[in-house]
Amino acid sequence: MIPYGKQFIDKSDKKEVLKVLSESFLTTGPRTKELENLIKKKTNSKFAITCNSGTSSLHLAFMSIGIKENDNIVMPAVNFIASYNICKNLKANIFLADVDPIQGVMTPQTFNECIKKFKIKKIKAIVTMYLGGKPRYIEEFYKIKKINKCYLIEDACHAFGAKYKVGNNFYFAGSCKHSDIATFSFHPVKSFTTGEGGAITTNNKYLAKKISELRSHCIIRNKNEEHWKYDVNDHGYNFRLSNINCALGVSQIKKIETFIKKRTEIANFYIKHLSKFSKYITCDKSNNFLFNSAWHLFIISINFKKLNSNKDKFLNFLKKKNIFCQFHYIPIYKFSITKNLYKTLKNSEIYYKNAVSIPIFYSLTGNEQKKIVKIIEQFLTINSNQTKKK
């Protein structure tokens, strides 16, 4: 079986996890601070706070900026449900912007169309999302943030290790040079893993302090008081990441450049070998002068209409050959909890019908890559011949 993504764990990772089991701390401890320092170094941000999932990182980000009832939040219609769920639970007004039909991300144009359509006058926060690992349109959204005097949150859960260019300089996703907060996920299929886990980066001292407090029940201790005395200054959560998870993360993050280099090589292989099917397939673009992707996902857009077929048939065809692809993501407005609240968005529908994530992960072999391309070619050949006959 070839999955669309999976972790790579080596002996050094296992050694670090076993080592921490003999140390004093299993919950938050020295490895937590070590991982946070490495995240700061890798992103070039001032503050990094770990937490127990990518969803928790988003939750902490939204709470730290004080989202409350009836605040206006704009986010892409194509996204994992986490951002929507959290903002809904905070009773914010959520506006879904359409996406680019191939890239699947909210663009400055679709954002402005959303603002105009719903006549939104005051925005609390804009949530961008780097689908597949590509930090797109950062400079443009930073300008929009300043014009609207609102917060800009980068959902960078797919993009740890990715870079983007502004002017003559490259910045890491999560540097927060052009945003207020960035969130990350360290789920097993991401750039590197802590098992489950996430992190928030920011350059804002107040937000970093607030996030750290919210992560641990908002318990405040005075250094001059005894350790059993503390206060609680707000309603917080237990979103802490264990020392065990952080030990794995410390080992994994040191290999991040190696992981991304291999993912980039796989992406380039796909781009090269699938380009001959450009009549039916549009590939996820390679790195360019504006960004370097983390390649969490490799997304292709297939013109199923030309093939007189559909995505389900394609996914099932590959599944029978033991290739398990995936789709990222179902537009938020299509779920039971949202279908009566939003109208269908044209570009999001095109993306939904045509986009597929094919396997990309560190241990994917050359032979497996060739097999995937070969099976895709078989599907195209069978269906294009059937279309010609009709």
ABEGO torsion letter per residue (X at the ends): XBBABBBBBBAAAAAAAAAAAABABABBBAAAAAAAAAAAAAAGBABBBBBABAAAAAAAAAAAAGBBBGBBBBBBABBBAAAAAAAAAAGBBBBBBBBBAAAGBBBAAAAAAAAAAAGBABBABBBBBBBGGBBBGAAAAAAAAAAAGBBBBBBAAAABGBBBBBEABBBBBGAGAABABBBBBABAABABBAGBEBBBBBABAAAAAAAAAAABGGBBBBAABBAABBBBABBBBBABBBAAAAAAAAAAAAAAAAAAAAAAAAAAAAAAAAAAAAAABBBBBBBBAABBBAGABBBBBBBAAAAGBBAAAAAAAAAAAGBBBBBOBBBAAABAAAAAABBBBAAAAAAAAABBBBBBBAABBAAAAAAAAAAAAAAAAAAAAAAAAX
